[in-house]
């Protein structure tokens, strides 16, 4: 029984260290229930990881806006909210890879 508890504590310690390493980075969190969540790790407090999770917001009140270039299309923006995620519910996390690659320097003429 103690070896199972030690193994669980070892896994949680590895995840805790990985979360500390990726603090303030945009990461993908993989949960035990199979869901995935992307966000920015903001803080750690004992058993929880505080993550800024992005939510897409659609504003349908275009008549009130003075920007006439959109021609009635709804405005979209992204808002981030803090969410505590228990370390026990995490399987793993990885750095979010962005699809663009910076060109080499110096630029060719």
C-alpha positions in Angstrom: 0.0 0.0 0.0 2.8 2.4 0.8 4.5 1.7 -2.5 1.4 2.7 -4.4 1.1 5.9 -2.3 4.8 6.7 -2.9 4.3 6.1 -6.7 1.3 8.5 -6.7 3.2 11.1 -4.7 6.2 10.8 -7.1 3.9 11.4 -10.1 2.3 14.4 -8.5 5.8 15.8 -7.6 6.9 15.4 -11.3 3.8 17.3 -12.4 4.3 20.0 -9.8 7.9 20.5 -11.0 6.8 20.6 -14.6 4.2 23.2 -13.8 6.8 25.3 -12.0 9.1 25.0 -15.0 6.3 26.1 -17.5 5.0 29.0 -15.3 3.8 31.9 -17.4 3.8 29.9 -20.6 0.8 28.9 -22.8 0.4 25.1 -22.2 -2.0 22.3 -22.9 -3.3 20.4 -19.8 -4.4 16.8 -20.2 -6.9 15.7 -17.6 -7.7 12.2 -16.3 -11.3 12.3 -17.8 -9.8 12.7 -21.3 -10.5 16.4 -21.7 -7.8 18.9 -22.8 -7.5 22.5 -21.7 -5.2 25.2 -22.9 -4.2 28.2 -20.8 -1.4 30.1 -19.1 -0.1 28.8 -15.8 -0.2 31.8 -13.5 0.4 30.4 -10.0 0.7 27.2 -7.9 -0.8 26.7 -4.4 -0.1 23.4 -2.8 -2.6 21.0 -4.5 -3.8 23.3 -7.3 -2.5 24.9 -10.4 -4.0 28.4 -11.1 -4.5 28.6 -14.9 -5.8 31.5 -17.0 -8.2 29.8 -19.4 -9.3 31.6 -22.6 -12.9 31.9 -23.5 -14.2 33.1 -26.9 -16.8 35.8 -26.5 -19.2 36.8 -29.3 -20.9 40.2 -29.0 -24.1 40.4 -31.0 -24.8 44.1 -30.1 -23.4 45.5 -33.3 -26.0 48.2 -33.6 -24.5 50.1 -30.6 -21.0 50.0 -32.1 -19.8 53.0 -34.1 -17.5 50.9 -36.3 -19.4 50.6 -39.6 -16.7 48.5 -41.3 -18.1 45.3 -39.9 -21.5 45.7 -41.6 -23.5 43.9 -38.9 -21.1 41.0 -38.2 -20.8 40.1 -34.5 -17.6 41.2 -32.7 -15.4 38.4 -31.4 -12.8 38.6 -28.7 -11.0 36.3 -26.2 -11.3 36.8 -22.4 -9.2 35.0 -19.8 -10.5 33.7 -16.5 -8.6 32.2 -13.6 -9.4 28.5 -12.8 -7.9 26.3 -10.1 -7.1 22.9 -11.5 -6.2 20.1 -8.9 -2.9 18.4 -9.6 -4.5 15.1 -8.9 -6.7 15.4 -12.0 -3.8 16.1 -14.3 -2.2 13.4 -16.4 0.3 15.6 -18.2 1.0 19.0 -19.7 3.0 20.2 -22.6 4.0 23.5 -24.1 1.6 24.8 -26.8 3.5 24.9 -30.1 2.7 27.8 -32.3 2.5 27.1 -36.0 4.7 30.0 -37.2 8.5 29.8 -37.5 10.6 33.0 -37.4 12.7 33.6 -40.6 16.5 33.3 -40.2 18.5 36.4 -39.6 19.9 38.2 -41.6 17.2 38.4 -44.2 18.1 37.6 -47.8 18.2 40.6 -50.1 
